[in-house]
Amino acid sequence: MKRKNASLFGNVLMGLGLVVMVVGVGYSILNQLPQFNLPQFFAHGAILSI
């Protein structure tokens, strides 16, 4: 893998990790609100994603 491709692949993975963290934080915040009735099972995964 050339340096440019490796750098691009690393940036894509870093962006994907950032999206996973932001979605995890958002889900764990929304899970605290009772009107959404989100499943508690996914809350553990959201905390783990952070």
Number of C-alpha atoms within 10 A of each C-alpha: 7 6 8 9 10 11 12 11 13 12 12 12 12 12 12 12 14 14 12 15 17 15 15 21 18 12 17 20 12 15 18 13 10 8 8 9 10 15 8 11 8 14 19 11 13 20 13 11 15 14
